[in-house]
Amino acid sequence: MGLQPLEFSDCYLDSPWFRERVRAHEAELEKTNKFIKELLKDGKNLIAATKNLSAAQRKFAHSLRDFKFEFIGDAETDDERYLDASLHEFSNFLKNLEEQREILALSVTETLIKPLERFRKEQLGAVKEEKKKFDKETEKNYSLLEKHLNLSAKKKELQLQEADNQVEQNRKHFYELSLEYVCKLQEIQERKKFECVEPVLSFFQGLFTFYHQGYELAKDFNHYKMALQINIQNTRNRFEGTRSEVEELMNKIRRNPQEHKRANHFTMEGYLYVQEKRPAPFGSSWVKHYCMYRKETKKFTMIPFEHRSGGKVGDEELFVLTYCTKRNIDTIDRRFCFDLEASDRPGVPVTMQAFSEEDRKLWMEALDGKEAVNINFFNINLYERHNCSAQLDKIGFTVIKKCISAVETRGINDQGLYRVVGVSSKVQRLLSLLMDAKTCNEVDLENSVDWEVKTITSAMKQYLRSLPEPLMTYELHGEFIVPAKSGSPESRVNAVHFLVHKLPEKNKEMLEILVKHLANVSKHAKRNLMTVANLGVVFGPTLMRPQEETVAAIMDLKFQNIVVEILIENHEKIFKTLPDATFPEPISMSVSPPNAPPRQSKRQGQRIKRPLAVYNLCLELDDADSHSSPREDTPTGSMDSLSSQSPTPAFSSSPSGLLDGNHLIMDSGDLAGWTTNLPGQSRPSMVSWMNTPSANPAATNTASSTFFFPNPATGSDRTVESIAHRKARAVYPCEAEHSSELSFQIGAIFEDVQFSREPGWLEGTLNGKRGLIPQNYVQFL
């Protein structure tokens, strides 16, 4: 279990648990800060200490190996797991470099030292300043509140009103500062991984570039580095998308905190001051308690809490409420007071003081006290629902089918399909025409030039978002998310397969129509740039919406995308076959996440498992759709589907492949060996494959094809030449696992070898039989 999300609504409760979660986040950032300081120190020693190079490298490797990032929520994505494991991988590579004791000038200041120093100064330093402000404002707020509550009720009404206004203004300022601090804490927690790992990765790039004797080791590192770069980009992209959602939620709560109060099993909860009587002549004292009440059981719980000491200052007290009455100011020299009586202490009332008159009214209502005001605070609707007529009826199915037919007829190859949004007024006009039974049949989407493709796709998405509940239902939302967080690729598919068939029949029918269409869109990804991963980003929030809008739900957006990717990649199996009736329900979250993928090494002569796909990096959107909504303009660095749990390659940085300020410059020989394998995976995913041959600088009889690599910083493209050979020789034996594959021994010669449409595979002929060959099992002749 990682760090608990910090909900913005909790800023207004300021509960003990909220404070504990804040301290956990602060402790994690302090740990990260210490780690970065140590890493910077070790990096500088590595540059300066030429004679002690081996010792410095060993220490640096030790620092990397022992640190592990914490995460927000209850699970990580596959990319985040690989980022977590990357420091350990870096450590192993660095230990191997110890054997090469050459003295080289390492220009790592720009790639490692400055970025980490900048991150520590600008990001972690900013959090420290925010913490100081938060702590200072906390002390000021509660001190002023205590002073205010001690005011005598006999003072003039004007003085009391002025004091009330001052306290209220101070509380609003405190809540504003609290919201900003919580937002900043979570932002830095999400940012730290790629901000820390990326400079380290750049350091390794420079290290291998300058170490000529480490060139062979650098080639072994290439495939992992390529995969990690995409993992970093994926994590960065999700961070950008999540940050916009979190900020939007924060602003909603800032505008109206009561409407976004989180649902829980307590009828009322919050801070109250409890009068504790002392023996004469000491009078009484007022102690702040965090109180919780459940109306169904009439159980009232009090926990003494002191913010200065940072936590609870005593044991909680639980009693069953008998009655509650309001205290008038003529019976006590304090305002906002009321009495409670417990069933086990009849005739001994407990006097409590609320923060304000409104706060007292809310407590009186919840406690069924006398003079209670009819304010059902906790039945406030938590969400603003779309008041529209969208339904899964005959009209709805007609709308979707007409839109899909038009898109597949007119715009299946349009770049950025479903990501480029239409003009809002046109979208609303089209949707109103389509959802009107009188005009629906008259709208000609396939032949009319009045309706642009982007208008049609936006109308489709708007219709799906306007349904009373998402297509994949609120009830099954959590169950769909669970398998995306853990388990093997096969278990993920089986789980989603099982759950789809639990959907209501109309929901399942509509989902099948839509997913079949999205699978067709993804087949044209080389033209429309909409890979399975990109479609997952667009349709994840559309098909799956949480019932409660919280930070924790926003953190699950990335897993919603994975579920949609699984649906698209496996739509034939999921919708055309029945699920295994013995599949366990509910799906267990105890499945251990996979370890980081092992490195392949051709030099060690080891037989490796079947290759995973290395995905086509040319499928990157430009900035043309930057005007789209926050949910739809999430950056798309990942060309890979996350559903298969596979690491994906990124941008080369070896001695013959350098990433300069704006472009990726690579030699064709560096494209070899970009495959990697995972435990339990025997088949690669069906997504766009970037065909890369084995490195063979001596090869001359080649056919050339061009691929584009977007630079992560500028978005510019750089062409890379890929070599296609006609003959190949087996370097490892293989036993076919399917009728479409070939079995062969070491040394077998394959004729007419071509790149297969299935990622990670070749097609070839052996002894008159044609079939599939794992690409990294052969060497081209």
C-alpha positions in Angstrom: 0.0 0.0 0.0 1.4 3.3 -1.0 0.8 6.8 0.3 -2.9 7.7 0.9 -4.3 10.3 -1.5 -4.9 13.7 0.1 -8.5 14.6 -0.6 -9.2 18.3 -0.9 -12.4 18.0 1.0 -10.4 16.7 4.0 -8.8 20.2 4.2 -12.0 21.5 5.6 -12.3 18.7 8.2 -8.6 18.9 9.0 -9.1 15.5 10.8 -6.3 13.6 12.6 -6.1 11.1 9.8 -5.7 13.9 7.3 -2.8 15.3 9.3 -1.2 11.8 9.5 -1.5 11.5 5.7 0.0 14.9 5.2 2.9 14.0 7.5 3.5 10.7 5.6 3.7 12.7 2.3 6.1 15.2 4.0 8.3 12.3 5.3 8.4 10.7 1.8 9.5 14.0 0.2 12.2 14.5 2.9 13.4 11.0 2.1 13.5 11.9 -1.6 15.3 15.1 -0.8 18.0 13.2 1.2 18.3 10.7 -1.6 18.8 13.4 -4.2 21.4 15.1 -2.0 23.3 11.8 -1.7 23.0 11.1 -5.4 24.3 14.5 -6.3 27.2 14.1 -3.9 28.1 10.7 -5.3 27.8 12.0 -8.9 30.3 14.8 -8.2 32.7 12.4 -6.6 32.4 10.2 -9.7 33.5 13.1 -11.9 36.4 14.3 -9.7 37.7 11.2 -8.0 39.6 9.7 -10.9 41.9 7.5 -8.8 39.0 6.4 -6.7 36.6 5.8 -9.6 35.8 2.2 -8.7 34.9 3.1 -5.1 32.8 6.1 -6.2 30.9 4.0 -8.7 30.3 1.3 -6.1 28.8 3.9 -3.7 26.7 5.5 -6.4 25.4 2.1 -7.3 24.6 1.3 -3.7 22.6 4.6 -3.4 20.5 3.7 -6.4 19.9 0.1 -5.4 18.6 1.0 -1.9 16.1 3.7 -2.8 12.5 2.9 -3.7 9.8 5.4 -4.6 6.5 5.5 -2.8 3.4 6.0 -4.8 -0.1 7.4 -4.2 -3.0 4.9 -4.2 -3.1 1.2 -3.9 -1.4 0.1 -7.1 1.1 1.2 -9.7 0.9 1.0 -13.5 3.4 -1.3 -15.3 5.4 1.8 -16.3 5.7 2.9 -12.7 6.8 -0.5 -11.6 9.6 -0.5 -14.2 10.6 3.0 -13.1 10.7 1.7 -9.5 12.9 -1.2 -10.6 15.0 0.9 -12.9 17.3 2.2 -10.0 18.2 -1.4 -9.2 18.9 -2.1 -12.9 21.0 1.0 -13.0 22.9 -0.2 -10.0 23.7 -3.5 -11.7 25.0 -1.9 -14.9 27.2 0.4 -12.9 28.8 -2.5 -11.0 29.7 -4.0 -14.4 31.4 -0.7 -15.4 33.7 -1.0 -12.4 35.8 -3.5 -14.4 36.7 -0.8 -16.9 39.0 1.5 -15.0 39.8 4.0 -17.8 40.1 7.6 -16.8 37.6 9.5 -18.8 36.3 13.0 -18.5 32.6 12.7 -17.7 30.6 15.7 -18.8 27.6 14.8 -16.7 27.0 18.2 -15.1 24.4 19.3 -17.6 22.6 15.9 -17.7 22.7 14.9 -14.1 23.8 17.5 -11.6 21.9 20.5 -12.8 18.5 18.8 -13.4 18.6 17.2 -9.9 19.7 20.4 -8.2 17.0 22.3 -10.1 14.4 19.8 -9.1 15.5 19.8 -5.5 15.7 23.6 -5.4 12.6 24.5 -7.4 10.3 21.6 -6.5 11.3 20.2 -3.1 12.4 23.6 -1.9 9.0 25.1 -2.9 7.3 22.4 -0.9 9.4 23.2 2.2 8.4 26.9 1.9 4.7 25.8 1.5 5.1 23.7 4.6 6.4 26.6 6.6 3.4 28.7 5.5 1.0 25.9 6.2 2.4 25.2 9.7 2.4 28.9 10.5 -1.1 29.4 9.3 -2.3 26.3 11.2 -0.9 27.7 14.4 -2.4 31.1 13.7 -5.8 29.7 12.8 -6.3 27.5 15.8 -4.8 30.0 18.2 -7.1 32.7 17.0 -10.0 30.3 17.1 -9.3 29.4 20.8 -9.0 33.0 21.6 -12.2 33.8 19.8 -14.1 31.0 21.6 -13.0 32.3 24.9 -14.7 35.6 24.2 -17.5 36.3 26.7 -21.0 36.2 25.4 -21.7 39.3 27.3 -19.6 41.6 25.1 -21.4 44.0 22.8 -23.0 42.5 19.7 -20.9 44.7 17.4 -17.7 43.5 19.0 -18.8 39.9 18.7 -19.7 40.3 15.0 -16.4 41.9 14.2 -14.6 39.0 16.0 -16.7 36.5 14.1 -15.9 38.1 10.8 -12.2 38.2 11.6 -12.2 34.5 12.5 -14.1 33.5 9.4 -11.7 35.4 7.1 -8.8 33.8 8.8 -10.4 30.3 8.4 -11.0 30.9 4.7 -7.4 31.9 4.3 -6.3 28.8 6.2 -8.4 26.5 4.0 -7.1 28.2 0.8 -3.5 27.7 1.9 -4.4 24.1 3.0 -5.8 23.3 -0.5 -2.8 24.7 -2.3 -0.4 22.8 0.0 -2.2 19.5 -0.5 -2.2 20.0 -4.2 1.5 20.8 -4.2 2.3 17.8 -2.1 0.6 15.4 -4.4 2.0 17.1 -7.5 5.5 16.7 -6.3 4.9 13.0 -5.3 3.8 12.3 -8.9 6.5 14.4 -10.4 9.5 13.0 -8.5 9.8 9.7 -10.3 10.5 10.9 -13.7 12.3 14.0 -12.5 14.8 11.9 -10.6 15.0 8.9 -13.0 15.4 10.8 -16.2 18.6 12.7 -15.2 20.0 9.3 -14.1 19.1 7.8 -17.4 20.8 10.8 -19.2 23.9 10.2 -17.0 24.1 6.6 -18.3 23.7 7.8 -21.8 26.7 10.1 -21.4 28.6 7.4 -19.5 28.4 4.9 -22.3 29.1 7.5 -25.0 32.4 8.4 -23.4 33.4 4.9 -22.4 34.7 3.3 -25.5 35.7 0.1 -23.7 32.2 0.0 -22.2 30.6 0.0 -25.7 29.7 -3.7 -25.6 28.0 -3.3 -22.3 26.2 -0.3 -23.6 24.7 -2.4 -26.4 23.3 -4.8 -23.7 21.9 -1.8 -22.0 20.2 -0.4 -25.1 17.0 -2.5 -25.1 16.3 -1.7 -21.4 17.1 1.9 -21.9 14.8 2.2 -24.8 12.0 0.6 -22.8 12.6 2.8 -19.8 12.5 6.0 -21.9 8.9 5.1 -22.9 8.1 4.2 -19.3 9.3 7.7 -18.3 7.3 9.4 -21.0 4.2 7.4 -20.2 4.5 8.3 -16.5 5.1 11.9 -17.4 2.1 11.9 -19.8 -0.2 10.4 -17.1 1.1 12.9 -14.6 0.1 15.8 -16.9 -3.3 14.4 -17.5 -3.8 13.6 -13.8 -2.6 17.0 -12.7 -5.2 18.8 -14.8 -8.0 16.6 -13.3 -6.7 17.2 -9.8 -6.6 20.9 -10.3 -10.1 20.9 -11.7 -11.3 19.0 -8.7 -9.5 21.3 -6.3 -11.1 24.3 -8.0 -14.6 22.7 -7.8 -14.2 22.1 -4.1 -12.8 25.6 -3.6 -15.9 27.1 -5.1 -18.3 24.9 -3.1 -16.8 22.6 -0.6 -20.1 21.4 0.8 -21.3 19.9 -2.5 -18.2 17.8 -2.8 -18.1 16.4 0.7 -17.0 12.8 0.6 -19.6 10.2 1.5 -18.9 8.1 4.6 -20.7 6.1 7.2 -20.8 8.9 9.8 -23.8 11.2 9.9 -21.7 14.0 11.3 -18.1 14.5 12.1 -15.7 17.3 13.0 -14.0 19.2 15.8 -15.8 20.2 19.0 -14.5 21.6 22.3 -15.5 19.5 25.3 -15.8 21.0 28.7 -13.8 19.0 31.3 -14.7 19.9 34.9 -12.0 20.1 37.5 -12.1 20.0 41.3 -12.6 23.4 43.0 -11.2 25.9 42.8 -9.7 25.1 39.4 -13.0 25.4 37.5 -13.1 23.7 34.1 -11.1 23.5 30.9 -12.1 23.1 27.3 -10.3 20.4 25.3 -10.6 20.0 21.5 -11.9 16.6 20.4 -12.5 15.1 16.9 -16.1 13.8 17.2 -18.0 11.4 15.0 -21.6 10.4 15.2 -23.7 7.6 13.6 -27.4 8.3 13.6 -28.4 4.7 13.0 -26.7 3.3 16.1 -26.6 6.6 18.1 -22.9 6.0 18.8 -20.9 9.1 19.6 -17.1 8.9 19.4 -14.7 11.5 20.8 -10.9 11.6 20.2 -8.8 14.3 22.0 -6.5 15.9 19.5 -3.9 18.6 19.8 -2.4 20.0 16.6 0.7 21.3 18.3 1.7 17.8 19.4 0.9 16.5 16.0 -1.7 13.9 16.9 -4.0 12.3 19.5 -3.4 13.1 23.1 -5.5 10.4 24.6 -7.7 7.4 24.0 -11.0 7.7 22.2 -14.2 7.6 24.1 -17.4 6.0 22.8 -20.9 6.3 24.2 -24.5 5.9 23.1 -26.4 9.2 22.9 -29.6 9.6 24.9 -30.5 13.2 24.1 -29.0 16.5 22.9 -30.1 20.0 24.0 -29.1 23.5 23.1 -27.4 25.7 25.7 -28.4 29.3 25.9 -25.9 32.0 26.7 -27.6 32.8 29.9 -26.7 29.4 31.3 -23.0 29.4 30.2 -20.4 32.0 29.4 -19.6 30.6 26.0 -21.4 30.7 22.7 -22.3 27.8 20.3 -22.7 25.3 23.1 -25.0 22.2 23.5 -25.3 19.3 26.0 -25.2 15.6 25.3 -26.2 12.8 27.7 -24.9 9.3 27.4 -27.0 6.2 28.2 -24.4 4.9 30.7 -24.2 8.2 32.5 -27.8 9.4 33.0 -28.1 12.8 34.5 -24.5 13.8 33.8 -24.5 15.9 30.6 -21.4 16.7 28.6 -21.1 20.2 27.4 -19.7 20.8 23.9 -18.9 23.9 22.0 -19.1 24.1 18.2 -17.0 26.5 16.0 -19.9 28.7 14.9 -23.7 29.0 15.1 -24.0 27.3 11.7 -21.8 24.5 12.9 -23.9 24.0 16.0 -27.1 23.9 13.9 -25.6 21.1 11.8 -24.6 19.1 14.9 -28.0 19.7 16.5 -29.8 18.5 13.3 -27.6 15.4 13.2 -28.0 14.6 16.9 -31.8 15.2 16.8 -31.4 17.9 19.4 -34.0 20.3 20.5 -34.4 23.5 18.4 -32.7 21.6 15.5 -32.8 23.3 12.1 -34.0 21.3 9.2 -30.7 21.4 7.3 -29.9 18.0 5.8 -26.3 18.8 5.2 -25.1 15.3 4.6 -27.7 14.5 2.0 -26.4 17.1 -0.3 -25.9 15.7 -3.8 -22.3 15.0 -4.2 -22.3 15.4 -8.0 -23.7 17.6 -10.7 -25.4 15.2 -13.1 -26.1 16.0 -16.7 -29.7 16.7 -17.1 -30.2 15.2 -20.6 -32.3 12.7 -22.4 -29.4 10.3 -23.5 -30.5 6.7 -22.9 -29.6 3.3 -24.1 -32.7 3.0 -26.2 -33.5 2.6 -29.9 -32.6 6.3 -30.6 -29.3 5.9 -28.8 -28.2 2.8 -30.8 -29.2 4.6 -34.0 -27.1 7.6 -33.1 -24.0 5.5 -32.4 -24.4 3.4 -35.5 -24.9 6.4 -37.8 -21.9 8.1 -36.3 -19.7 5.0 -36.6 -20.8 4.4 -40.2 -19.9 8.0 -41.1 -16.5 7.9 -39.4 -15.5 4.6 -41.0 -16.7 5.8 -44.4 -15.3 9.3 -44.4 -12.6 9.7 -41.7 -11.0 6.4 -40.7 -7.6 7.8 -41.7 -8.0 11.3 -40.3 -5.0 12.2 -38.1 -6.0 12.5 -34.4 -9.4 10.9 -35.0 -11.4 11.2 -31.7 -8.7 13.4 -30.2 -9.4 16.5 -32.3 -12.6 18.0 -31.0 -15.4 19.8 -32.9 -16.8 23.2 -32.3 -19.1 23.0 -29.3 -22.1 24.7 -30.9 -22.0 22.4 -33.9 -21.6 19.3 -31.7 -24.7 20.3 -29.6 -26.7 21.0 -32.8 -25.9 17.7 -34.4 -26.6 15.8 -31.2 -29.9 17.4 -30.7 -30.9 16.5 -34.3 -29.7 12.9 -33.9 -31.5 12.4 -30.6 -34.8 13.7 -32.0 -36.8 10.8 -33.4 -38.4 13.2 -36.0 -35.1 14.5 -37.5 -32.7 11.6 -36.8 -33.3 9.7 -40.1 -33.1 12.9 -42.0 -29.5 13.6 -41.0 -27.1 12.3 -43.6 -23.7 12.0 -42.0 -22.0 10.0 -44.7 -22.5 12.3 -47.7 -23.2 15.7 -46.2 -20.4 18.2 -46.1 -22.2 20.2 -43.4 -20.9 17.8 -40.7 -17.1 17.5 -40.2 -15.7 14.2 -39.0 -14.5 15.9 -35.8 -18.0 17.1 -35.1 -19.4 13.6 -35.5 -16.8 12.0 -33.2 -17.3 14.7 -30.6 -21.1 14.1 -30.8 -20.5 10.4 -30.2 -18.3 11.1 -27.1 -20.8 13.6 -25.8 -23.7 11.2 -26.1 -21.7 8.5 -24.2 -20.8 11.0 -21.5 -24.4 12.2 -21.2 -25.8 8.8 -20.3 -27.2 8.6 -16.7 -24.4 6.3 -15.8 -21.3 5.3 -17.7 -21.6 2.5 -20.3 -19.6 0.1 -18.0 -21.7 1.1 -15.0 -20.9 2.4 -11.6 -21.6 -0.9 -10.0 -18.8 -2.7 -11.9 -16.4 0.2 -12.0 -14.2 -0.9 -9.1 -14.2 -4.5 -10.3 -13.0 -3.5 -13.8 -10.2 -1.4 -12.2 -8.9 -4.3 -10.0 -7.4 -6.5 -12.8 -5.8 -3.6 -14.5 -3.7 -3.0 -11.4 -2.2 -6.5 -11.0 -1.8 -9.9 -12.5 -0.5 -11.4 -15.7 -1.7 -10.2 -19.2 -3.7 -13.4 -19.5 -5.4 -12.9 -16.2 -6.2 -9.3 -17.0 -8.0 -10.3 -20.2 -9.9 -13.1 -18.5 -11.0 -10.8 -15.7 -12.3 -8.1 -18.1 -13.9 -10.9 -20.3 -15.7 -12.1 -17.2 -16.9 -8.7 -16.1 -18.1 -7.6 -19.5 -20.6 -10.4 -19.5 -21.9 -9.1 -16.1 -23.0 -5.9 -17.8 -26.7 -5.3 -18.5 -27.5 -6.6 -22.0 -28.0 -3.2 -23.6 -24.8 -1.9 -22.1 -22.9 -4.9 -23.4 -24.4 -4.6 -26.9 -23.6 -0.9 -27.1 -20.0 -1.6 -25.8 -19.5 -4.3 -28.4 -20.5 -2.0 -31.2 -18.2 0.8 -30.0 -15.2 -1.4 -29.2 -15.4 -3.2 -32.6 -15.3 0.2 -34.2 -12.3 1.3 -32.1 -10.5 -1.9 -33.0 -11.0 -0.9 -36.7 -9.7 2.6 -36.0 -6.6 1.2 -34.4 -5.9 -0.9 -37.5 -5.4 2.3 -39.4 -3.1 3.8 -36.7 -0.2 4.4 -39.2 -2.5 6.9 -40.9 -4.7 8.3 -38.2 -2.1 8.0 -35.4 -4.7 6.6 -33.1 -3.0 3.5 -31.5 -4.8 1.3 -29.0 -3.0 3.3 -26.2 -4.3 6.6 -27.6 -7.8 5.4 -27.9 -7.6 4.2 -24.3 -6.7 7.7 -23.2 -9.6 9.2 -25.1 -12.3 6.6 -24.2 -11.2 5.5 -20.7 -12.9 8.5 -18.9 -15.8 8.3 -21.4 -16.7 4.6 -20.8 -15.7 4.4 -17.2 -16.6 7.1 -14.7 -16.3 6.8 -10.9 -19.4 7.5 -8.9 -17.6 9.8 -6.5 -15.2 12.4 -7.8 -12.1 12.2 -5.6 -8.3 12.4 -5.9 -8.2 8.7 -5.5 -10.5 8.2 -8.4 -8.4 10.5 -10.6 -5.4 8.4 -9.8 -7.3 5.5 -11.2 -7.7 7.2 -14.6 -4.6 5.4 -15.9 -6.1 2.0 -15.1 -9.4 2.9 -16.8 -7.3 3.4 -20.0 -5.8 0.0 -19.6 -9.2 -1.6 -19.3 -10.3 0.0 -22.6 -7.0 -1.1 -24.2 -7.8 -4.7 -23.2 -11.3 -4.4 -24.7 -9.9 -3.2 -28.0 -7.1 -5.7 -28.3 -9.2 -8.7 -27.3 -12.6 -7.7 -28.6 -13.2 -10.8 -30.6 -12.6 -13.1 -27.6 -14.4 -10.9 -25.1 -17.6 -10.3 -27.1 -17.8 -13.4 -29.3 -17.1 -16.1 -26.6 -18.5 -16.8 -23.2 -16.1 -16.3 -20.2 -14.8 -19.1 -18.1 -17.6 -20.0 -15.7 -15.0 -21.0 -13.0 -13.3 -17.6 -13.0 -13.0 -16.4 -9.4 -15.1 -13.6 -8.2 -14.3 -11.1 -7.0 -10.9 -10.6 -8.5 -8.2 -10.7 -5.9 -5.9 -7.8 -5.5 -3.3 -10.1 -3.9 -1.8 -11.0 -7.2 1.8 -10.1 -7.0 2.9 -7.5 -9.6 5.5 -8.7 -12.1 9.1 -8.0 -11.6 11.1 -5.8 -13.9 12.0 -7.6 -17.2 15.3 -9.4 -17.3 17.9 -8.0 -19.7 18.7 -9.9 -22.8 22.4 -10.6 -23.6 23.5 -12.0 -27.0 27.0 -12.1 -25.8 26.1 -14.6 -23.1 24.6 -16.9 -25.6 21.5 -17.5 -23.5 18.2 -18.6 -25.0 15.6 -16.0 -24.4 11.8 -16.3 -24.3 9.5 -15.2 -27.1 10.0 -11.5 -27.9 7.6 -8.8 -26.9 6.6 -6.1 -29.2 8.7 -2.9 -29.7 6.1 -0.4 -30.7 6.1 2.0 -33.6 7.3 5.3 -32.3 6.1 7.2 -35.4 2.5 7.3 -34.1 2.7 10.6 -32.2 0.2 13.4 -32.4 1.5 16.9 -33.1 0.2 20.0 -31.3 -2.7 20.5 -33.7 -5.2 19.4 -31.1 -3.9 21.4 -28.2 -7.3 23.1 -28.0 -9.0 20.0 -26.9 -10.4 19.4 -23.4 -8.2 18.3 -20.5 -9.4 14.7 -20.7 -8.8 14.5 -24.5 -5.5 16.3 -24.9 -3.4 14.1 -22.6 0.1 13.8 -24.1 0.6 10.5 -25.9 4.2 9.5 -25.5 3.2 5.8 -25.2 2.7 4.1 -28.5 2.2 0.8 -26.6 -0.8 -0.7 -25.1 -0.5 -0.9 -21.3 -2.8 -3.8 -21.1 -0.1 -6.4 -22.0 2.1 -5.3 -19.1 5.0 -5.0 -21.5 7.9 -2.5 -21.3 8.2 -0.4 -24.4 11.3 1.0 -26.1 12.1 4.6 -26.4 14.8 6.8 -27.9 18.2 5.5 -28.6 21.3 6.8 -26.9 24.3 4.7 -27.6 27.6 5.6 -29.1 26.0 5.4 -32.6 22.6 6.8 -31.6 22.6 10.2 -29.9 19.7 12.3 -28.7 20.7 16.0 -29.3 18.7 19.0 -28.4 16.0 18.6 -31.0 16.5 15.3 -32.9 17.1 11.6 -32.5 20.1 10.5 -34.7 20.5 6.8 -35.0 22.3 4.2 -37.1 20.4 1.3 -38.4 22.7 -1.1 -36.6 21.5 0.2 -33.3 18.0 -1.1 -33.9 18.9 -4.7 -33.1 17.9 -6.4 -29.9 15.1 -4.0 -28.9 12.9 -6.8 -27.6 12.5 -7.9 -24.1 10.5 -10.5 -22.3 8.4 -10.9 -19.2 7.8 -13.9 -17.0 4.7 -15.8 -18.2 4.4 -14.0 -21.5 4.7 -16.1 -24.6 2.9 -14.0 -27.2 3.4 -10.4 -28.1 0.6 -7.9 -28.3 -1.1 -7.1 -31.6 -0.1 -3.5 -32.0 2.0 -1.6 -34.6 5.4 -3.2 -34.8 8.5 -1.3 -35.7 10.4 -3.8 -37.7 14.0 -3.9 -36.7 16.5 -6.4 -38.0 19.5 -7.8 -36.2 22.5 -5.5 -36.4 24.7 -6.4 -39.3 26.9 -3.5 -40.4 28.4 -5.7 -43.2 25.0 -6.4 -44.8 24.6 -4.9 -48.3 21.7 -6.6 -50.0 18.9 -4.7 -48.2 15.7 -3.0 -48.8 15.2 0.3 -47.0 12.1 1.6 -45.2 11.7 4.7 -43.1 10.2 5.2 -39.6 9.8 8.5 -37.7 10.8 9.0 -34.1 9.2 12.0 -32.3 11.6 13.9 -30.0 10.0 14.0 -26.5 11.1 17.6 -26.0 10.2 19.2 -29.3 7.9 16.8 -31.1 10.0 17.0 -34.2 10.6 13.9 -36.2 13.8 12.2 -37.3 13.9 9.5 -39.9 15.5 6.1 -39.2 16.5 3.6 -41.8 15.3 0.0 -41.2 16.9 -2.9 -43.1 14.9 -5.8 -44.5 16.8 -9.1 -45.4 15.7 -12.1 -47.4 17.5 -15.0 -45.6 18.1 -15.7 -42.0 19.8 -18.4 -39.8 18.5 -19.7 -36.5 20.8 -18.9 -33.5 18.5 -20.6 -31.0 16.3 -23.7 -31.2 12.6 -23.3 -31.0 9.6 -25.6 -30.5 6.4 -24.3 -32.1 3.5 -23.5 -29.7 0.9 -22.9 -32.4 0.2 -24.3 -35.9 1.1 -21.0 -37.4 4.7 -21.1 -36.0 7.7 -23.0 -37.2 9.8 -25.4 -35.2 13.6 -25.4 -35.9 17.1 -26.2 -34.5 20.2 -24.0 -34.4 21.6 -23.4 -37.8 18.4 -23.8 -39.8 18.2 -21.5 -42.8 15.0 -19.7 -43.6 14.1 -18.5 -47.1 12.0 -15.5 -48.2 12.1 -13.9 -44.7 9.7 -11.0 -44.3 8.5 -8.9 -41.4 5.2 -10.1 -40.0 2.3 -7.9 -39.1 2.4 -9.5 -35.7 4.8 -7.6 -33.5 8.1 -9.3 -32.7 7.7 -11.9 -35.4 9.0 -12.7 -38.9 7.5 -14.8 -41.6 9.7 -17.3 -43.4 9.9 -20.6 -45.2 11.7 -23.7 -43.9 11.7 -27.0 -45.7 8.8 -25.9 -47.9 6.6 -24.8 -44.9 5.8 -21.2 -44.3 5.2 -19.8 -40.8 6.0 -17.4 -38.0 9.5 -17.1 -36.5 10.5 -15.2 -33.3 12.6 -12.3 -34.5 15.2 -12.5 -31.9 15.8 -16.2 -32.5 17.5 -15.6 -35.9 20.3 -13.7 -37.5 20.0 -12.3 -41.0 22.4 -13.5 -43.6 
